[in-house]
Protein backbone atom coordinates (compact mmCIF):
# COMPACT_ATOMS: atom_id res chain seq x y z
CA UNK A 1 0.00 0.00 0.00
CA UNK A 2 1.16 3.53 -0.79
CA UNK A 3 2.47 4.94 2.48
CA UNK A 4 2.67 8.56 1.30
CA UNK A 5 -0.99 8.97 0.38
CA UNK A 6 -4.09 7.08 -0.68
CA UNK A 7 -3.65 4.08 -2.93
CA UNK A 8 -4.28 4.77 -6.57
CA UNK A 9 -7.27 3.08 -8.13
CA UNK A 10 -8.83 2.62 -11.54
CA UNK A 11 -11.81 1.05 -13.26
CA UNK A 12 -12.49 -1.18 -16.24
CA UNK A 13 -16.04 -1.15 -17.58
CA UNK A 14 -17.58 -3.56 -20.09
CA UNK A 15 -20.37 -2.30 -22.36
CA UNK A 16 -22.89 -3.85 -24.69
CA UNK A 17 -22.62 -2.76 -28.31
CA UNK A 18 -26.17 -2.43 -29.64
CA UNK A 19 -28.31 -1.11 -32.46
CA UNK A 20 -28.76 2.65 -32.13
CA UNK A 21 -32.54 2.43 -32.47
CA UNK A 22 -33.94 -0.75 -30.96
CA UNK A 23 -31.03 -1.56 -28.69
CA UNK A 24 -30.53 -5.15 -29.81
CA UNK A 25 -26.96 -6.45 -29.45
CA UNK A 26 -24.90 -5.74 -32.57
CA UNK A 27 -21.62 -7.48 -33.53
CA UNK A 28 -19.83 -4.20 -34.22
CA UNK A 29 -17.33 -4.22 -31.37
CA UNK A 30 -14.29 -4.12 -33.64
CA UNK A 31 -15.48 -0.95 -35.38
CA UNK A 32 -16.59 0.69 -32.12
CA UNK A 33 -13.21 0.07 -30.46
CA UNK A 34 -11.24 1.50 -33.37
CA UNK A 35 -13.40 4.59 -33.73
CA UNK A 36 -13.69 5.19 -30.01
CA UNK A 37 -9.91 5.33 -29.64
CA UNK A 38 -9.81 7.81 -32.52
CA UNK A 39 -12.08 10.12 -30.50
CA UNK A 40 -9.51 10.54 -27.75
CA UNK A 41 -6.97 13.38 -28.17
CA UNK A 42 -3.61 12.38 -29.64
CA UNK A 43 -1.81 14.36 -26.96
CA UNK A 44 -3.81 12.82 -24.12
CA UNK A 45 -2.68 10.35 -21.47
CA UNK A 46 -4.91 7.41 -22.32
CA UNK A 47 -2.78 5.96 -25.12
CA UNK A 48 -4.01 4.03 -28.14
CA UNK A 49 -5.96 1.30 -26.35
CA UNK A 50 -8.06 2.96 -23.67
CA UNK A 51 -11.01 1.21 -25.34
CA UNK A 52 -10.41 -2.47 -26.03
CA UNK A 53 -12.00 -5.52 -27.60
CA UNK A 54 -13.77 -8.04 -25.42
CA UNK A 55 -14.63 -11.73 -25.71
CA UNK A 56 -17.71 -11.02 -27.83
CA UNK A 57 -18.16 -8.71 -30.79
CA UNK A 58 -21.25 -7.34 -29.06
CA UNK A 59 -19.00 -5.84 -26.37
CA UNK A 60 -16.31 -3.23 -25.82
CA UNK A 61 -14.33 -2.31 -22.72
CA UNK A 62 -12.80 0.91 -21.42
CA UNK A 63 -10.10 1.30 -18.82
CA UNK A 64 -9.20 4.37 -16.79
CA UNK A 65 -5.70 5.36 -15.80
CA UNK A 66 -4.69 5.08 -12.13
CA UNK A 67 -6.41 7.85 -10.16
CA UNK A 68 -5.93 9.37 -6.74
CA UNK A 69 -9.34 10.94 -6.15
CA UNK A 70 -12.93 10.12 -6.94
CA UNK A 71 -13.21 13.41 -8.84
CA UNK A 72 -10.33 12.41 -11.10
CA UNK A 73 -11.80 8.97 -11.69
CA UNK A 74 -15.21 10.38 -12.53
CA UNK A 75 -13.73 12.81 -15.05
CA UNK A 76 -11.85 10.00 -16.78
CA UNK A 77 -14.88 7.74 -16.96
CA UNK A 78 -17.00 10.55 -18.41
CA UNK A 79 -14.37 11.26 -21.07
CA UNK A 80 -13.94 7.59 -21.96
CA UNK A 81 -17.68 6.90 -22.04
CA UNK A 82 -18.16 9.92 -24.29
CA UNK A 83 -15.44 8.68 -26.64
CA UNK A 84 -16.99 5.23 -26.74
CA UNK A 85 -20.46 6.63 -27.42
CA UNK A 86 -19.08 8.81 -30.22
CA UNK A 87 -17.16 5.87 -31.69
CA UNK A 88 -20.29 3.77 -31.58
CA UNK A 89 -22.34 6.48 -33.28
CA UNK A 90 -19.72 6.72 -36.02
CA UNK A 91 -20.16 2.97 -36.50
CA UNK A 92 -23.95 3.19 -36.72
CA UNK A 93 -24.29 1.68 -33.24
CA UNK A 94 -24.66 2.65 -29.58
CA UNK A 95 -23.23 1.43 -26.28
CA UNK A 96 -24.98 0.68 -23.01
CA UNK A 97 -23.52 0.09 -19.56
CA UNK A 98 -25.90 -2.72 -18.69
CA UNK A 99 -25.07 -6.14 -17.27
CA UNK A 100 -27.13 -8.27 -19.69
CA UNK A 101 -29.27 -7.64 -22.74
CA UNK A 102 -33.08 -7.55 -22.43
CA UNK A 103 -33.25 -9.25 -25.85
CA UNK A 104 -32.56 -12.78 -26.99
CA UNK A 105 -29.10 -12.93 -28.52
CA UNK A 106 -26.64 -15.38 -30.03
CA UNK A 107 -23.35 -13.59 -29.39
CA UNK A 108 -20.36 -13.93 -31.71
CA UNK A 109 -16.80 -14.37 -30.51
CA UNK A 110 -14.20 -11.77 -31.43
CA UNK A 111 -11.70 -13.13 -33.95
CA UNK A 112 -8.81 -14.14 -31.71
CA UNK A 113 -6.95 -17.42 -31.28
CA UNK A 114 -7.34 -17.40 -27.51
CA UNK A 115 -11.07 -16.73 -27.71
CA UNK A 116 -11.42 -19.55 -30.23
CA UNK A 117 -9.71 -21.91 -27.78
CA UNK A 118 -12.00 -20.77 -24.97
CA UNK A 119 -15.08 -21.43 -27.09
CA UNK A 120 -13.85 -24.85 -28.13
CA UNK A 121 -12.97 -25.89 -24.58
CA UNK A 122 -15.93 -24.49 -22.62
CA UNK A 123 -18.73 -25.15 -25.10
CA UNK A 124 -22.16 -23.63 -24.53
CA UNK A 125 -20.95 -21.72 -21.49
CA UNK A 126 -18.55 -19.77 -23.69
CA UNK A 127 -20.92 -19.52 -26.66
CA UNK A 128 -23.77 -18.00 -24.65
CA UNK A 129 -21.58 -15.69 -22.57
CA UNK A 130 -22.53 -12.03 -22.99
CA UNK A 131 -22.31 -10.23 -19.68
CA UNK A 132 -20.80 -6.92 -18.62
CA UNK A 133 -19.09 -6.18 -15.32
CA UNK A 134 -17.09 -3.49 -13.57
CA UNK A 135 -13.58 -4.32 -12.40
CA UNK A 136 -11.86 -2.11 -9.84
CA UNK A 137 -8.06 -2.09 -9.50
CA UNK A 138 -6.47 -0.84 -6.27
CA UNK A 139 -2.74 -0.40 -5.77
CA UNK A 140 -0.94 -2.66 -3.30
CA UNK A 141 2.67 -2.58 -2.18
CA UNK A 142 3.46 -6.24 -2.81
CA UNK A 143 1.90 -9.45 -4.03
CA UNK A 144 2.01 -10.83 -0.49
CA UNK A 145 0.03 -7.82 0.66
CA UNK A 146 -2.38 -8.37 -2.22
CA UNK A 147 -2.93 -11.98 -1.21
CA UNK A 148 -3.54 -10.89 2.38
CA UNK A 149 -6.11 -8.37 1.18
CA UNK A 150 -7.89 -10.94 -0.99
CA UNK A 151 -8.13 -13.31 1.96
CA UNK A 152 -9.96 -10.64 3.98
CA UNK A 153 -12.35 -9.27 1.34
CA UNK A 154 -14.90 -12.10 0.82
CA UNK A 155 -17.44 -11.25 3.57
CA UNK A 156 -18.00 -7.78 2.09
CA UNK A 157 -18.12 -8.57 -1.63
CA UNK A 158 -21.79 -9.67 -1.76
CA UNK A 159 -22.84 -6.22 -0.51
CA UNK A 160 -20.92 -4.61 -3.38
CA UNK A 161 -22.72 -6.95 -5.78
CA UNK A 162 -26.10 -5.93 -4.34
CA UNK A 163 -25.27 -2.24 -4.73
CA UNK A 164 -24.20 -2.67 -8.35
CA UNK A 165 -26.98 -5.07 -9.44
CA UNK A 166 -27.87 -4.11 -13.01
CA UNK A 167 -28.75 -7.26 -14.95
CA UNK A 168 -32.31 -8.55 -14.44
CA UNK A 169 -32.67 -9.93 -18.00
CA UNK A 170 -31.56 -13.12 -19.67
CA UNK A 171 -32.41 -14.17 -23.22
CA UNK A 172 -35.47 -11.94 -23.48
CA UNK A 173 -36.97 -12.76 -20.07
CA UNK A 174 -36.93 -11.15 -16.67
CA UNK A 175 -34.83 -13.63 -14.71
CA UNK A 176 -36.28 -12.68 -11.32
CA UNK A 177 -32.73 -11.75 -10.27
CA UNK A 178 -31.31 -8.30 -9.72
CA UNK A 179 -27.95 -9.54 -11.04
CA UNK A 180 -28.36 -12.51 -13.32
CA UNK A 181 -24.95 -11.67 -14.77
CA UNK A 182 -23.38 -12.94 -11.56
CA UNK A 183 -25.37 -16.18 -11.74
CA UNK A 184 -24.26 -16.82 -15.32
CA UNK A 185 -20.70 -15.71 -14.62
CA UNK A 186 -20.57 -18.09 -11.68
CA UNK A 187 -20.80 -21.05 -14.08
CA UNK A 188 -17.19 -20.52 -15.15
CA UNK A 189 -15.09 -23.04 -13.20
CA UNK A 190 -12.74 -20.41 -11.76
CA UNK A 191 -15.33 -17.73 -10.97
CA UNK A 192 -16.66 -16.65 -7.62
CA UNK A 193 -15.31 -16.75 -4.05
CA UNK A 194 -11.78 -18.00 -3.47
CA UNK A 195 -9.04 -18.49 -0.91
CA UNK A 196 -7.72 -18.21 1.64
CA UNK A 197 -4.24 -18.21 0.11
CA UNK A 198 -2.02 -16.96 2.94
CA UNK A 199 0.54 -15.27 0.72
CA UNK A 200 1.58 -14.80 -2.90
CA UNK A 201 3.07 -18.27 -3.08
CA UNK A 202 -0.22 -19.80 -1.97
CA UNK A 203 -2.10 -17.72 -4.51
CA UNK A 204 0.27 -18.69 -7.32
CA UNK A 205 0.00 -22.38 -6.40
CA UNK A 206 -3.79 -22.21 -6.55
CA UNK A 207 -3.72 -20.50 -9.95
CA UNK A 208 -1.20 -23.02 -11.29
CA UNK A 209 -3.41 -25.87 -10.15
CA UNK A 210 -6.44 -24.41 -11.92
CA UNK A 211 -4.47 -24.06 -15.14
CA UNK A 212 -3.06 -27.57 -14.75
CA UNK A 213 -6.56 -29.04 -14.41
CA UNK A 214 -7.78 -27.22 -17.52
CA UNK A 215 -10.25 -25.16 -15.48
CA UNK A 216 -8.49 -22.11 -16.94
CA UNK A 217 -6.48 -21.90 -20.15
CA UNK A 218 -4.14 -19.38 -18.56
CA UNK A 219 -3.85 -16.94 -15.65
CA UNK A 220 -6.13 -14.47 -17.42
CA UNK A 221 -8.99 -16.96 -17.15
CA UNK A 222 -8.84 -17.07 -13.36
CA UNK A 223 -12.05 -15.21 -12.60
CA UNK A 224 -12.00 -14.98 -8.81
CA UNK A 225 -14.23 -12.29 -7.30
CA UNK A 226 -10.95 -10.68 -6.23
CA UNK A 227 -7.62 -11.56 -7.78
CA UNK A 228 -4.06 -10.33 -8.19
CA UNK A 229 -3.82 -8.52 -11.49
CA UNK A 230 -1.60 -10.21 -14.05
CA UNK A 231 -0.62 -6.83 -15.55
CA UNK A 232 -0.59 -4.28 -12.73
CA UNK A 233 0.57 -4.06 -9.07
CA UNK A 234 -3.04 -4.17 -7.95
CA UNK A 235 -5.80 -6.19 -6.39
CA UNK A 236 -8.61 -6.46 -8.93
CA UNK A 237 -12.14 -6.75 -7.53
CA UNK A 238 -14.47 -8.19 -10.17
CA UNK A 239 -17.73 -8.86 -8.36
CA UNK A 240 -19.79 -5.88 -9.55
CA UNK A 241 -22.15 -5.50 -12.49
CA UNK A 242 -21.29 -2.62 -14.78
CA UNK A 243 -23.20 0.46 -13.57
CA UNK A 244 -25.24 2.51 -16.02
CA UNK A 245 -24.85 5.77 -14.07
CA UNK A 246 -21.28 6.99 -13.78
CA UNK A 247 -21.80 8.16 -10.19
CA UNK A 248 -22.73 4.60 -9.19
CA UNK A 249 -19.56 3.31 -10.87
CA UNK A 250 -17.48 5.81 -8.89
CA UNK A 251 -19.28 4.88 -5.66
CA UNK A 252 -18.43 1.20 -6.14
CA UNK A 253 -14.80 2.05 -6.89
CA UNK A 254 -14.48 4.26 -3.80
CA UNK A 255 -15.93 1.54 -1.59
CA UNK A 256 -13.57 -1.04 -3.09
CA UNK A 257 -10.56 1.19 -2.43
CA UNK A 258 -11.68 1.73 1.16
CA UNK A 259 -12.08 -2.04 1.60
CA UNK A 260 -8.62 -2.72 0.21
CA UNK A 261 -7.12 -0.01 2.43
CA UNK A 262 -8.87 -1.43 5.50
CA UNK A 263 -7.93 -5.05 4.84
CA UNK A 264 -4.38 -4.05 3.96
CA UNK A 265 -4.01 -2.49 7.40
CA UNK A 266 -5.39 -5.66 8.98
CA UNK A 267 -2.86 -7.72 7.02
CA UNK A 268 0.01 -5.43 8.06
CA UNK A 269 -1.07 -5.68 11.69
CA UNK A 270 -1.07 -9.47 11.50
CA UNK A 271 -4.77 -9.75 12.30
CA UNK A 272 -6.16 -13.22 11.78
CA UNK A 273 -8.31 -13.92 8.73
CA UNK A 274 -11.92 -14.48 9.72
CA UNK A 275 -13.05 -17.81 8.23
CA UNK A 276 -15.52 -17.40 5.38
CA UNK A 277 -16.89 -20.89 4.71
CA UNK A 278 -17.78 -21.46 1.05
CA UNK A 279 -21.38 -22.40 1.80
CA UNK A 280 -21.88 -19.12 3.67
CA UNK A 281 -20.17 -17.13 0.93
CA UNK A 282 -22.29 -18.76 -1.78
CA UNK A 283 -25.47 -18.07 0.17
CA UNK A 284 -24.54 -14.43 0.70
CA UNK A 285 -23.64 -14.00 -2.97
CA UNK A 286 -26.88 -15.66 -4.09
CA UNK A 287 -29.03 -13.36 -1.96
CA UNK A 288 -27.23 -10.30 -3.29
CA UNK A 289 -27.71 -11.49 -6.88
CA UNK A 290 -31.34 -12.46 -6.34
CA UNK A 291 -32.60 -9.42 -4.47
CA UNK A 292 -30.13 -6.57 -4.85
CA UNK A 293 -31.24 -3.94 -2.34
CA UNK A 294 -34.92 -4.93 -2.35
CA UNK A 295 -34.73 -7.75 0.19
CA UNK A 296 -32.63 -9.02 3.06
CA UNK A 297 -28.89 -9.61 2.75
CA UNK A 298 -26.41 -11.61 4.78
CA UNK A 299 -24.62 -9.25 7.14
CA UNK A 300 -20.85 -9.29 6.44
CA UNK A 301 -19.95 -9.47 10.13
CA UNK A 302 -22.76 -11.18 12.04
CA UNK A 303 -23.80 -13.43 9.10
CA UNK A 304 -27.40 -12.89 10.11
CA UNK A 305 -30.09 -12.16 7.55
CA UNK A 306 -30.75 -8.42 7.87
CA UNK A 307 -32.44 -5.65 5.84
CA UNK A 308 -30.25 -4.60 2.92
CA UNK A 309 -29.73 -1.13 4.41
CA UNK A 310 -28.31 -2.70 7.59
CA UNK A 311 -25.83 -4.82 5.63
CA UNK A 312 -24.74 -1.70 3.75
CA UNK A 313 -24.28 0.10 7.08
CA UNK A 314 -22.06 -2.75 8.31
CA UNK A 315 -19.88 -2.32 5.22
CA UNK A 316 -19.59 1.43 5.74
CA UNK A 317 -18.76 1.00 9.42
CA UNK A 318 -16.01 -1.44 8.53
CA UNK A 319 -14.33 1.00 6.13
CA UNK A 320 -15.20 4.25 7.91
CA UNK A 321 -11.65 5.10 8.99
CA UNK A 322 -10.37 4.63 5.45
CA UNK A 323 -13.13 6.81 4.03
CA UNK A 324 -12.38 9.53 6.57
CA UNK A 325 -8.66 9.42 5.80
CA UNK A 326 -9.34 9.80 2.07
CA UNK A 327 -12.07 12.40 2.62
CA UNK A 328 -14.77 10.43 0.83
CA UNK A 329 -17.28 9.60 3.56
CA UNK A 330 -19.74 12.26 2.38
CA UNK A 331 -19.52 11.05 -1.23
CA UNK A 332 -20.28 7.51 -0.07
CA UNK A 333 -23.10 8.62 2.23
CA UNK A 334 -24.75 10.60 -0.57
CA UNK A 335 -24.33 7.78 -3.10
CA UNK A 336 -25.70 5.12 -0.79
CA UNK A 337 -28.63 7.30 0.23
CA UNK A 338 -29.48 7.73 -3.46
CA UNK A 339 -29.29 4.00 -4.18
CA UNK A 340 -31.31 3.01 -1.13
CA UNK A 341 -34.00 5.56 -2.05
CA UNK A 342 -34.21 5.06 -5.81
CA UNK A 343 -32.98 1.49 -6.20
CA UNK A 344 -30.31 -0.23 -8.23
CA UNK A 345 -29.85 -0.30 -11.97
CA UNK A 346 -31.97 -3.44 -12.08
CA UNK A 347 -34.79 -1.61 -10.30
CA UNK A 348 -34.56 1.24 -12.80
CA UNK A 349 -34.73 -1.17 -15.76
CA UNK A 350 -37.83 -2.83 -14.35
CA UNK A 351 -39.53 0.51 -13.71
CA UNK A 352 -38.92 1.62 -17.29
CA UNK A 353 -40.27 -1.67 -18.61
CA UNK A 354 -43.32 -1.56 -16.32
CA UNK A 355 -44.11 1.95 -17.54
CA UNK A 356 -43.54 1.38 -21.26
CA UNK A 357 -43.93 -2.36 -21.78
CA UNK A 358 -40.93 -2.06 -24.09
CA UNK A 359 -37.51 -3.65 -23.82
CA UNK A 360 -36.33 -1.21 -26.48
CA UNK A 361 -37.29 1.62 -24.11
CA UNK A 362 -35.17 -0.02 -21.40
CA UNK A 363 -32.21 0.03 -23.77
CA UNK A 364 -32.81 3.60 -24.93
CA UNK A 365 -32.83 4.72 -21.30
CA UNK A 366 -29.60 2.82 -20.59
CA UNK A 367 -27.91 4.21 -23.71
CA UNK A 368 -28.79 7.78 -22.76
CA UNK A 369 -27.65 7.41 -19.14
CA UNK A 370 -24.42 5.63 -20.09
CA UNK A 371 -23.19 8.73 -21.94
CA UNK A 372 -24.62 11.26 -19.47
CA UNK A 373 -22.29 13.18 -17.19
ZIVENZI-V794409 format. One record per run of one state. SS is the DSSP state (H for helix, E for strand, - for the rest). FROM is the first residue (numbers start at 1). TO is the last residue. Records with the same first field share a line. If there is no record, write none. Layout:
SS=FROM-TO + FROM-TO
This chain:
-=1-8 + 20-24 + 26-28 + 40-50 + 53-55 + 57-58 + 64-66 + 68-69 + 91-92 + 97-108 + 110-112 + 129-132 + 140-142 + 165-166 + 168-168 + 171-172 + 175-178 + 186-191 + 193-199 + 213-218 + 222-223 + 225-225 + 229-233 + 242-245 + 269-277 + 292-295 + 299-304 + 327-328 + 343-344 + 357-358 + 371-373
E=9-19 + 25-25 + 51-52 + 56-56 + 59-63 + 67-67 + 93-96 + 109-109 + 133-139 + 167-167 + 169-170 + 173-174 + 179-179 + 192-192 + 224-224 + 226-228 + 234-241 + 296-298 + 305-307
H=29-39 + 70-90 + 113-128 + 143-164 + 180-185 + 200-212 + 219-221 + 246-268 + 278-291 + 308-326 + 329-342 + 345-356 + 359-370
